[in-house]
Amino acid sequence: MNNPFSKRDSTRSERSSFLQKSHRRGWVGVLILMLVSTSLISENAALQVSLLTLPQHAAFDGTVYPVQQVPEWKTLGKDNDEVLFGELSSGDLLPAPVYDPERLKIAADSLQWGDPEDDEIRQMKLTYSVAYAGSYEGDGAEGEGSHPAVDIRAPEGTPVYAIANGVVDRVSYGDSGFGNLIVLQHDDFPSPDNPSVHETIYSDYAHLSQIKVQEGQVVRKGEKIGEVGATGTATTNHLHFQMDNAQAPWHPYWPFNSSEANEVGGFFEAINVGLGQSNLYAYTINPLEYVQTYLNMEGVVVETTPEDPAIEVVNETTEIEEEPSVEPQLSPSSNESGLPFDAIDSNHQAVMLPDSRQMVRISLLQSDGRNAVTPSYNGSIVVKSSDLTVLSVFPYELPAFKFSSGPTEIEFEALKEGRSEITFSFLGKEYARYEVVVSSDPAAFVVSSDDSTSPEAFVDLDEEYPYYNAITLLKERGILQGYPDGTVQPGRVVSRVEALKLILEVSSETLISGSTVVFPDTDPAQWYSSYVATAQSKGVVQGYPDGLFRPAQEVNRVEFTKMLLKGLGIDVDPVVLENPYEDVSYLDWYAPYANFIKQSNLSPWIENLQPSEPMTRGEVAEMIYRVLVVQEKSLAAYDSQVAL
């Protein structure tokens, strides 16, 4: 038997069919996520902290509709999921209808076909599929439920416009919940009820297919900020358009929590019976009523500049569900000495490529070094980037409920080359500070092998660390290097190109020119191009189904395992008859690789592989080390009693 380690080479039914399929299925996930997220909610307005000092926007000069044009539904002959906005001609489109609550509540089965007035009502009802404070039952009347927005039905790609001058307060991306979301802040705007009284309000735009703005960006009335889609848990294309007042504890606001919903039979029942309707009226604004009250269509509708391209959102192997940004249930009064944590730790990547992102795990540590679970504290931990033009963070407020199951995650987005200091503070006290460098220079990712960064000098590496031997050996062989500050950062996550570099250096593979790399999101001039080109030519990587490679994306456990085994020319039996791990089915595409590392003891993980978990530098070093031990000692499986 060959050693695998040897190297080788119209009616109510019409309305239901058109409109309600998304709200009886798609909103299930949305509301579950919201209800779970808001189960501990209460608000102390004095403790609301904003990381960003938002720039000033132009003075209020009226409003426009968020969606300007929709298909003429009765003549389209297709559902809105069967056509793209760009496929429609001007003759297929009508101006967005006036939102009229009185006409909206007219029963659909009472409308006559061919009657001009009834056709207008039908067009409005088919466009505004769920009313403000509406329910998922009935004929779309306001006040029948506790839905805090108006859902505007439109094909994918339909332009979405800023209803008024404002500043982008929040941009988030997700494949669950609200999906791709924009929140605009509007300062010194007229009150919904009294134009002589001015206040701050927020407009929310959810389920977008594309986003064309960034946090902190000033936008003008009528500026295109995104496009209609069905991201998140929505199953049909529509815009969830909502407006909140400044008293709302988070944006977009939701009017009830899970325990309250369970008492009436579930979230659908909660919406349909109007649970939390008083909260809805207290913290949200009838969005289209506000727009129509101050409507001013004289403003020019403008597109974003070509230099501000749409940010495409692609589902990755690792799926992160996004929760609405909410504040925690207020706990009994606590002070600094009574806090449930003593330190804040993160597994951040210290150097990032421009135009890349990383998910950073944030842990609250107790005095004994253990993670704080279900901590209770008032307010939020504030995460701040010193230079938002270089690096943005989201979310930037971490209330207690985020840590209900242990560590939570935030996202870093590298925007351009430079440096930014990240700080974590709570009630004015700083708990952590570190610098993140954004650079395309390979020298920023590694340092030279000199005595100052020898394994013994790593200030963050103790001999008791489980992967100490692995890191030490890889350092001695010049494969793994430290950082200029004397650290090796074994808990930092590793990107896909960093993983490839380590694997190919272990294999001693001759690198080919980076000019042959074919992935459209890789740059032949970058330091990693030769590694990517070589790996692709050897069949180590093929990229994602959309043709991209995503060099800066963190590599997860199954991706790294496949790269490692293929990169080192290790044969893997494709036949798997039993589940190799409790969380890996023998039918999974990666089961052969998972089974091999389990049987060969190359894996540091015993019962659960957690396939989507990102790899840390320490874990990468350990797996490479185990392969080297097996190969160089001619073993069938790794033995911890055998060392190099």
Secondary structure, 3 states (H helix, E strand, C coil): CCCCCCCCCCCHHHHHHHHHHHHHHHHHHHHHHHHHHCCCCCCCHHHCCCCCCCCCCCCCCCECCCCCEEECHHHHCCCCCCCEHHHCCHHHEEECCCCCHHHHCCCHHHCCCCCHHHHHHHHHHHHEEECCCECCCCCCCCCCCCECCEEEECCECCEEECCCCEEEEEEECCCCCCCCEEEEEEEEEECCCCCCCEEEEEEEEECEEEECCCCCCEECCCEEEEEEECCCCCCCCEEEEEEEECCCCCCCCCCCCHHHHHHCCCHHHHHHHCCCHHHHHHHEECHHHHHHHCECCCCCCECCCCCCCCECCCCCCCCCCCCCCCCCCCCCCCCHHHCCCCEEEECCCCEECCCEEEEEEEEEECCCCCECCCCCCCCEEEEEECCCCCEEEECCEEEHHHHCCCCEEEEEEECCCEEEEEEEEECCEEEEEEEEEECCCHHHCCCCCCHHHCHHHCCCCCCCCCCHHHHHHHHHCCCCCCCCCCCCCCCCECEHHHHHHHHHHHHCCCCCCHHHCCCCCCCCCCCCHHHHHHHHHCCCCCCCCCCCCCCCCECEHHHHHHHHHHHCCCCCCCCCCCCCECCECCCCCCHHHHHHHHHCCCCCCCCCCCCCCECEHHHHHHHHHHHHHHHHHCCCCCCCCCCC
